[in-house]
């Protein structure tokens, strides 16, 4: 066998200047942090490797110094194609200064593209992204002026598609749990498997090198063949990590067996959520779940309150929660454990999960609501110089039949309470209006949703809206809320209002006791 066992410092010397890197990771999950740290150190000391192109599907970083932040130096990175940018803020000044060619493509598109690259193709054809900022009729996913176009709009069978072009990687930087002496890689303790196999195959088939960071090297033949995610024939170099703190299971957890173990009993004794504006949104969103729903996707933030409400109402076991990096069931985790679940039912590769998503496998998706406009478009990806990135948002929102966006009507200091009559009071209005005339960037396209005949709702603590053929209709307002002062005056546009169908939100939403949701 040709696999060599080397240190992270030695591995970095093998990465040529101008390399195209396929990088694996989801936040801190499955990230070869020790190798990335040595890359940063080498560039700072001797200026190599440099002029790198890096392709990664999900956000890799901690919003501070880890992950992609280690490659955020002028001259070190030439091009970045990423699905999420918010966890790597150090890259963003390079984008703003036109010192880095930068793309934000949907997470699922990049994940699936690694599979296409492995098969010798330089492109992926998908409907995902039509009508959004990655459509070439808008920005084509480009984040600054120096970035060349990589997306074309084409027609197949009289339908529009997007063709995404990608450079082929010649270096794969991956992570596993165990490597045997023949270079076979298992991922026993990793809470996700992501696109590891596809990235390794893509680099190998392009004549490149595959470098894998692992926790331990074990004897040949000691690993279960079915546990192998990267066959040794694809692996060139193995780095047995010198510091296990640079091989954490997630950013928050060194290792939790419950993230990779099924059948555990999850503690359901958590105290009921405080009845505040987020729980109000969660309750109203939960009431919109379509009959017959089995599979649900929850975004991070306010959508997590919907899941908490289902649990509080005794309905948590009625649905299977899915997370885009590949997790089915269990108890999805938040914060820096996001992407993992306690006692998951199954963990599959991320590109396969996005096949499931894109084909309509999700019954209902609860997603965040950062900025919303008169057409029904939603922006969660860019706000001035801040590049959050789309992540899996475009895939999920565009390919799910029922989409429920959840968030407060205003932001920045909003404070509400419920009075003795069970009415919502606005104690301090938010400084920022989230319902604007035109969003800065279209992450969710209302025009595409209408074309796809999706059911789309926008739920806030004081008002509920629905996407209709000719705009956005106001359906409900909270008891105690003044329509003009508390709703319309806080929006930059006036929604469609039919007085005979404008209702009050259900009063049980605003009471402490359980709603009795069936």
Secondary structure, DSSP 8 states (H G I E B T S, - for coil): ---EEE-HHHHHTTS-TT-EEEE--BBTBT--HHHHHHHHHHHHHH--S-SEEEEESS-BS-SSSSGGGGG-SBTTEEEEEES--TT-GGGHHHHHTT-SEEEE--HHHHHHHHHHHHTT-SEEEESTTTTSTTSTTTTTTB-STT----EEEEEETTEEEEEEE----SEEEEE-SEEETT--EE-TT-S--TTHHHHHHHHHHTT-EEEEEESEEE-TT-S-GGGEEE-GGG--EEEE-S-GGGS-SSSS-S--GGGS--S------------SHHHHHHHHHHTT--TT--EEEE-SSTHHHHHHHHHHTT-GGGSEEEETTTEESSEE--GGGTT-EET-SEE--HHHHHHHHHTT--SEEEEE-SEEETTS-EE-SEETTEE---TTHHHHHHH-SEEEEE--SEESS-EEEE-TTS-EEEEE--SEE-EESS-SS-SB-HHHHHHTT-EEEEE-SSEEEEEETTEEEEEEE-TT--IIIIIGGGSSS--B--GGG-EE--GGGGSSS-----
